[in-house]
Amino acid sequence: MLVWMLRKVMAERGIWTGAALARLLKEKAGYSLSAASISALLTGQPKQMKADTLDALCTALECTPSDLWVHTPPKQEEGA
């Protein structure tokens, strides 16, 4: 299962609001996202994402895709 870690990555960098993330994306990556798109990224796990958006997030937050998405294997039942 993939777990979306955007809020955690932001918190580690002292970024607490969507507006602050939007400013950072514009300043560091030259990328604009609507307030609705940023809100969606902050409130739930994306079902899909443009590569450009992922690249901009990684540039702005100085991280890698593996920081934003963490894979955890499904739990197996004992004896399986």
C-alpha positions as CSV (number, residue, x, y, z in Angstrom):
1,M,0.0,0.0,0.0
2,L,1.2,3.5,-0.8
3,V,1.0,6.1,1.9
4,W,1.0,9.8,1.0
5,M,3.4,11.7,3.3
6,L,3.1,15.3,2.0
7,R,1.9,16.7,5.4
8,K,4.8,15.1,7.2
9,V,7.4,16.3,4.7
10,M,6.0,19.8,4.9
11,A,6.0,19.8,8.7
12,E,9.7,18.6,8.8
13,R,10.5,21.8,6.8
14,G,8.3,24.1,8.8
15,I,5.7,24.6,6.1
16,W,2.2,24.6,7.8
17,T,-0.3,25.9,5.3
18,G,-1.4,25.4,1.7
19,A,-0.6,29.0,1.0
20,A,3.0,28.6,2.1
21,L,3.3,25.5,-0.1
22,A,1.9,27.4,-3.1
23,R,4.4,30.2,-2.5
24,L,7.3,27.7,-2.3
25,L,6.2,25.9,-5.4
26,K,6.1,29.2,-7.3
27,E,9.4,30.5,-5.9
28,K,11.6,27.3,-6.1
29,A,10.0,25.4,-9.0
30,G,8.2,28.0,-11.0
31,Y,5.0,25.9,-10.7
32,S,1.5,27.0,-10.0
33,L,-1.3,24.9,-8.5
34,S,-4.8,26.1,-7.8
35,A,-5.9,26.5,-4.2
36,A,-8.3,23.6,-4.8
37,S,-5.5,21.3,-6.1
38,I,-3.3,22.1,-3.1
39,S,-6.2,21.5,-0.8
40,A,-6.8,18.1,-2.4
41,L,-3.1,17.2,-2.0
42,L,-3.2,18.2,1.7
43,T,-6.5,16.5,2.7
44,G,-6.2,13.1,1.0
45,Q,-4.1,10.6,-0.8
46,P,-4.0,11.4,-4.6
47,K,-5.3,8.7,-6.9
48,Q,-3.1,10.0,-9.7
49,M,-0.6,12.8,-10.1
50,K,1.1,14.5,-13.1
51,A,4.8,13.9,-13.3
52,D,5.3,17.7,-13.5
53,T,3.4,18.2,-10.2
54,L,5.5,15.5,-8.5
55,D,8.7,17.0,-9.9
56,A,7.7,20.5,-8.6
57,L,6.8,19.2,-5.2
58,C,10.2,17.4,-5.0
59,T,12.0,20.6,-6.1
60,A,10.2,22.9,-3.8
61,L,10.4,20.6,-0.8
62,E,14.0,19.4,-1.6
63,C,12.9,15.8,-1.3
64,T,12.5,12.7,-3.5
65,P,9.3,10.9,-4.6
66,S,10.1,8.2,-2.1
67,D,9.9,10.8,0.7
68,L,6.4,11.7,-0.5
69,W,5.1,8.2,-1.1
70,V,6.0,5.4,1.3
71,H,5.3,1.8,0.3
72,T,4.2,-0.5,3.1
73,P,3.5,-4.1,2.1
74,P,0.1,-5.5,3.0
75,K,-0.1,-7.4,6.2
76,Q,-0.2,-11.2,5.7
77,E,-2.2,-13.4,7.9
78,E,-0.2,-15.7,10.1
79,G,0.4,-19.1,8.6
80,A,0.0,-17.8,5.1
